[in-house]
Amino acid sequence: MTTSVPINGLSLTLNSPIDPDRLDRIVADLAAARPQRIVDLGCGWGEVLFRVLEAVPGATGVGIDLEPADTDRGRDAADRRGLTERVRLEVGDASAHRGTYDLALSIGAHHALDPDVGKALTALRGLVVDGGRLLFGIDYWLSEPPPERLEIMWGGATLAESRPLGEVVDAAAAAGFRLLDLHEVSQSEWNAYECGLVRNQEEWLLTHPDHPDAAGLRRRLDEGRREWLAGHHGYLGFAWLTLGALPGT
């Protein structure tokens, strides 16, 4: 039995909102182009990268993330899935990575390259070969939140931290990408992600209500739930864009 507060996210298969079956359909579409060299910038524990590698026999991949606990989790998963010889997970700064790839992945992690989505997309275009693909996941404003909702969101949230979806697609075009496919997650998919992110900690509380750390964890979870349900719920969306790299850009 765990006697200390566990890290969150252990109940999640994917560290971004989407139904796994829908992700598999996106992966199948990407795999049809037979990418051989794949990079995932801000890979977390590499689940999306692993699914692409499993769909494209012989392809190789590299994932970069700043969080050692996530890359360690990913290496264990790669070993269990027989991918160790085909994938390398590194702890490092994604913005410093160089190379050319048939497929790049950036899921909820454009800030690892640049806080400005346009600059991040331009950097990603520099990594993708002409005619290659980028799977780009990003949050966006469904509608502009009023000040009273914005101030409840994650600390210091501003309107500039996200953009309307049309502006994201325009930024992709300006960076040299063409939109091939677009999936917007439903509110149910968002809800499943938010609950899954903290479920293992909530379950820990049910079995350790009198633990010395329980009160502090309850406060953190309650505040996080308020930031979600009284803050960005209904205003923040998440989209998965399949983008093709326009030759000559």
C-alpha positions as CSV (number, residue, x, y, z in Angstrom):
1,M,0.0,0.0,0.0
2,T,1.3,3.5,-0.9
3,T,2.1,5.4,2.3
4,S,3.1,8.7,0.6
5,V,1.2,10.9,-1.8
6,P,1.6,9.5,-5.3
7,I,2.4,11.7,-8.3
8,N,-0.7,12.4,-10.4
9,G,-1.4,11.1,-13.9
10,L,-0.8,7.5,-13.1
11,S,-4.3,6.6,-14.2
12,L,-3.9,8.2,-17.6
13,T,-3.0,6.3,-20.7
14,L,-2.6,9.6,-22.7
15,N,-1.4,12.9,-21.2
16,S,-3.7,14.9,-23.5
17,P,-7.5,14.9,-23.9
18,I,-8.8,12.5,-26.6
19,D,-10.6,9.2,-26.7
20,P,-7.9,6.5,-27.3
21,D,-10.0,5.0,-30.2
22,R,-10.1,8.3,-31.9
23,L,-6.4,8.7,-31.5
24,D,-5.9,5.3,-33.1
25,R,-7.8,6.5,-36.2
26,I,-5.5,9.6,-36.4
27,V,-2.4,7.4,-36.0
28,A,-3.6,5.0,-38.8
29,D,-4.0,8.0,-41.1
30,L,-0.4,9.2,-40.3
31,A,0.9,5.6,-40.7
32,A,-0.5,5.5,-44.2
33,A,2.3,7.8,-45.3
34,R,4.9,5.3,-43.9
35,P,7.1,7.8,-42.0
36,Q,10.5,6.3,-41.1
37,R,11.9,9.0,-38.9
38,I,9.7,10.4,-36.2
39,V,10.3,13.0,-33.4
40,D,8.1,13.8,-30.5
41,L,8.9,17.2,-28.8
42,G,7.5,17.3,-25.3
43,C,6.8,13.6,-25.5
44,G,5.9,12.9,-21.8
45,W,5.9,9.2,-21.4
46,G,5.8,8.7,-25.2
47,E,2.3,7.1,-25.7
48,V,1.5,8.8,-29.0
49,L,5.0,8.1,-30.3
50,F,4.7,4.5,-29.4
51,R,1.4,4.1,-31.1
52,V,2.8,5.5,-34.3
53,L,5.9,3.2,-34.1
54,E,3.6,0.2,-33.6
55,A,1.6,1.2,-36.7
56,V,4.7,1.6,-38.9
57,P,7.0,-1.4,-38.6
58,G,10.7,-0.5,-39.0
59,A,10.2,3.2,-38.2
60,T,12.4,4.8,-35.5
61,G,11.6,7.6,-33.2
62,V,13.1,10.0,-30.6
63,G,11.2,11.7,-27.9
64,I,12.4,14.7,-25.8
65,D,10.9,15.9,-22.6
66,L,12.1,17.9,-19.5
67,E,10.6,15.6,-17.0
68,P,12.8,12.6,-16.0
69,A,9.9,10.8,-14.2
70,D,7.9,10.8,-17.5
71,T,10.8,9.6,-19.7
72,D,11.6,6.9,-17.2
73,R,7.9,5.7,-17.3
74,G,8.2,5.8,-21.1
75,R,11.3,3.7,-21.2
76,D,9.6,1.0,-19.1
77,A,6.6,1.1,-21.4
78,A,8.9,0.8,-24.5
79,D,10.6,-2.2,-23.0
80,R,7.2,-3.9,-22.3
81,R,6.0,-3.2,-25.9
82,G,9.2,-4.4,-27.6
83,L,10.1,-0.9,-28.9
84,T,13.4,-0.4,-27.1
85,E,15.6,-0.9,-30.2
86,R,13.4,1.6,-32.2
87,V,12.9,4.5,-29.9
88,R,15.1,6.8,-27.7
89,L,13.7,9.0,-25.0
90,E,15.8,11.9,-23.9
91,V,15.6,14.4,-21.0
92,G,16.3,17.7,-22.6
93,D,15.3,21.0,-24.1
94,A,13.1,20.4,-27.1
95,S,13.9,23.9,-28.5
96,A,17.6,22.9,-28.9
97,H,16.8,19.7,-30.9
98,R,17.9,19.6,-34.5
99,G,17.3,17.1,-37.3
100,T,15.0,16.3,-40.1
101,Y,12.0,14.0,-39.8
102,D,9.2,12.5,-41.9
103,L,6.8,13.1,-39.0
104,A,6.9,15.4,-36.0
105,L,4.6,15.2,-33.0
106,S,3.9,18.1,-30.7
107,I,0.9,17.4,-28.5
108,G,0.0,20.1,-25.9
109,A,3.7,21.1,-25.8
110,H,4.3,24.0,-28.3
111,H,5.5,26.0,-25.3
112,A,8.5,23.6,-25.2
113,L,9.6,25.3,-28.4
114,D,8.2,28.8,-28.0
115,P,5.3,30.3,-26.0
116,D,4.2,32.0,-29.3
117,V,2.3,29.4,-31.3
118,G,3.4,30.9,-34.6
119,K,7.1,30.8,-33.7
120,A,6.7,27.2,-32.4
121,L,5.1,26.1,-35.7
122,T,7.9,27.8,-37.6
123,A,10.5,25.9,-35.5
124,L,8.6,22.6,-36.2
125,R,8.5,23.3,-39.9
126,G,12.3,23.4,-39.8
127,L,12.3,19.8,-38.5
128,V,9.9,18.3,-41.0
129,V,10.9,17.3,-44.6
130,D,9.0,18.7,-47.5
131,G,5.8,16.7,-47.8
132,G,6.2,15.4,-44.3
133,R,3.6,15.5,-41.5
134,L,3.1,17.3,-38.2
135,L,0.6,16.1,-35.6
136,F,0.0,19.2,-33.6
137,G,-2.2,19.2,-30.4
138,I,-3.1,22.5,-28.8
139,D,-5.6,24.1,-26.5
140,Y,-7.6,27.1,-27.9
141,W,-10.4,29.4,-26.8
142,L,-13.9,28.1,-27.7
143,S,-15.0,31.6,-26.8
144,E,-13.3,34.4,-24.9
145,P,-13.7,33.9,-21.2
146,P,-15.0,36.8,-19.1
147,P,-12.5,38.3,-16.6
148,E,-14.1,36.6,-13.6
149,R,-13.6,33.2,-15.2
150,L,-10.1,34.0,-16.4
151,E,-8.9,34.9,-13.0
152,I,-9.9,31.5,-11.6
153,M,-7.9,29.6,-14.1
154,W,-4.3,28.4,-13.6
155,G,-2.2,31.0,-11.9
156,G,-1.7,34.2,-13.9
157,A,-3.8,33.0,-16.9
158,T,-4.1,35.6,-19.7
159,L,-6.1,35.7,-23.0
160,A,-2.8,35.6,-24.8
161,E,-1.9,32.1,-23.6
162,S,-4.4,30.6,-26.0
163,R,-5.8,31.7,-29.3
164,P,-9.0,30.9,-31.3
165,L,-8.7,27.8,-33.4
166,G,-8.9,29.8,-36.7
167,E,-5.9,31.8,-35.7
168,V,-4.0,28.6,-34.9
169,V,-4.7,27.2,-38.3
170,D,-3.7,30.5,-39.9
171,A,-0.4,30.4,-38.0
172,A,0.2,26.9,-39.3
173,A,-0.3,28.1,-42.8
174,A,2.0,31.0,-42.3
175,A,4.7,28.6,-41.0
176,G,4.5,26.5,-44.2
177,F,1.9,23.8,-43.3
178,R,-1.4,22.8,-44.9
179,L,-4.3,21.6,-42.9
180,L,-5.1,17.9,-43.7
181,D,-7.3,16.9,-40.8
182,L,-8.7,18.4,-37.7
183,H,-10.2,16.8,-34.6
184,E,-11.7,18.9,-31.8
185,V,-12.1,17.0,-28.5
186,S,-15.6,16.9,-26.9
187,Q,-16.3,18.2,-23.4
188,S,-16.7,14.5,-22.3
189,E,-13.1,13.8,-23.5
190,W,-11.9,16.9,-21.6
191,N,-13.8,15.7,-18.5
192,A,-12.2,12.2,-18.8
193,Y,-8.8,13.8,-19.0
194,E,-9.2,16.1,-16.1
195,C,-10.6,13.3,-13.9
196,G,-8.0,10.9,-15.0
197,L,-5.2,13.3,-14.2
198,V,-5.9,13.2,-10.5
199,R,-7.9,9.9,-10.1
200,N,-5.0,8.0,-8.5
201,Q,-4.6,10.7,-6.0
202,E,-8.3,10.9,-5.2
203,E,-8.3,7.1,-4.7
204,W,-5.3,7.4,-2.5
205,L,-7.3,9.8,-0.3
206,L,-10.1,7.3,0.0
207,T,-7.8,4.8,1.6
208,H,-5.6,7.3,3.6
209,P,-8.1,9.9,4.9
210,D,-6.1,10.4,8.1
211,H,-2.6,10.5,6.6
212,P,-0.6,13.6,7.6
213,D,-0.4,14.7,4.0
214,A,-4.1,14.1,3.2
215,A,-5.4,17.5,4.2
216,G,-2.8,19.3,2.0
217,L,-3.6,17.0,-0.9
218,R,-7.3,17.6,-0.5
219,R,-6.8,21.4,-0.7
220,R,-4.6,21.1,-3.8
221,L,-7.1,18.8,-5.5
222,D,-10.1,21.1,-4.6
223,E,-8.2,24.1,-5.9
224,G,-7.4,22.3,-9.2
225,R,-11.0,21.3,-9.6
226,R,-12.1,24.9,-9.1
227,E,-9.6,26.1,-11.7
228,W,-11.2,23.6,-14.1
229,L,-14.9,23.7,-13.4
230,A,-15.2,27.3,-12.4
231,G,-12.4,28.5,-14.7
232,H,-11.7,27.0,-18.1
233,H,-14.5,24.5,-18.4
234,G,-16.6,25.4,-21.4
235,Y,-14.2,28.0,-22.6
236,L,-11.0,26.1,-23.4
237,G,-11.0,23.5,-26.2
238,F,-8.3,21.1,-27.4
239,A,-7.7,20.2,-31.1
240,W,-5.5,17.7,-32.9
241,L,-4.3,19.0,-36.3
242,T,-2.7,16.9,-39.0
243,L,-0.5,19.2,-41.0
244,G,1.4,18.6,-44.2
245,A,4.7,20.4,-44.8
246,L,4.4,22.5,-48.0
247,P,7.6,22.1,-50.2
248,G,9.6,25.3,-50.6
249,T,8.7,26.8,-47.3
